């Protein structure tokens, strides 16, 4: 799963595969039956669900606007609450009288990690990240969680976070599928037989 938007790392149009137990992969929550990532019953690609949105991003239906508003309000509220917690932590460091160097170092660490987390999360809305790179950045991104929350808030003002990337992949998968199926159609009796 991708850390930024909670979606599988397989792009739209790829097969859903099997669950770890060997059976078919279960339908994700918030997704109408038969519309998760992979292949549709008719053979075409299915849209990949987004965290909090399922597949409502495709046609902007089933409460898409309310979900976007909820994500915007929720991420902003979480960022504000996180800043209050960090403020209490700062007060604790100040009361402990650890010295100005340690205080400046901690403030700089949180500011830099938040900026890097914001940038990484924002870029993740437009392109898929390398999973190994993401694993190596996990600690840094955890420290800068406020930046990730702010990226979610700002992106949800214009679209579902990750919608642009998923829409591009889904439309490309649909075009590829239509090209493949149009090549297969036609009257087979008109084809020349090889001898």
TAZI-V62603 format. One record per backbone hydrogen bond with DSSP energy under -1.0 kcal/mol. CO is the residue of the C=O (numbers start at 0). NH is the residue of the N-H. If there is no record, write none. Layout:
co=CO nh=NH
co=CO nh=NH
This chain:
co=1 nh=5
co=4 nh=50
co=6 nh=1
co=10 nh=13
co=16 nh=24
co=18 nh=21
co=22 nh=18
co=31 nh=34
co=37 nh=45
co=39 nh=42
co=43 nh=39
co=49 nh=52
co=49 nh=53
co=52 nh=55
co=53 nh=49
co=54 nh=57
co=55 nh=59
co=55 nh=60
co=62 nh=66
co=63 nh=67
co=64 nh=68
co=65 nh=69
co=66 nh=70
co=67 nh=71
co=68 nh=72
co=69 nh=73
co=70 nh=74
co=71 nh=75
co=72 nh=76
co=73 nh=77
co=74 nh=78
co=75 nh=79
co=76 nh=80
co=77 nh=81
co=78 nh=82
co=79 nh=83
co=80 nh=84
co=81 nh=85
co=82 nh=86
co=83 nh=87
co=84 nh=88
co=85 nh=89
co=86 nh=90
co=87 nh=91
co=88 nh=92
co=89 nh=93
co=90 nh=94
co=91 nh=95
co=92 nh=97
co=98 nh=102
co=99 nh=103
co=100 nh=104
co=101 nh=105
co=102 nh=106
co=103 nh=107
co=104 nh=108
co=105 nh=109
co=106 nh=110
co=107 nh=111
co=108 nh=112
co=109 nh=113
co=110 nh=114
co=111 nh=115
co=112 nh=116
co=113 nh=117
co=114 nh=118
co=115 nh=119
co=116 nh=120
co=117 nh=121
co=118 nh=122
co=119 nh=123
co=122 nh=125
co=122 nh=126
co=129 nh=133
co=130 nh=134
co=131 nh=135
co=132 nh=136
co=136 nh=140
co=137 nh=141
co=138 nh=142
co=139 nh=143
co=141 nh=144
co=143 nh=146
co=143 nh=147
co=144 nh=148
co=145 nh=149
co=146 nh=150
co=147 nh=151
co=148 nh=152
co=149 nh=153
co=150 nh=154
co=151 nh=155
co=154 nh=157
co=154 nh=158
co=159 nh=162
co=161 nh=165
co=162 nh=166
co=163 nh=167
co=164 nh=168
co=165 nh=169
co=166 nh=170
co=167 nh=171
co=168 nh=172
co=169 nh=173
co=170 nh=174
co=171 nh=175
co=172 nh=176
co=173 nh=177
co=174 nh=178
co=175 nh=179
co=176 nh=180
co=177 nh=181
co=178 nh=182
co=179 nh=183
co=180 nh=184
co=186 nh=189
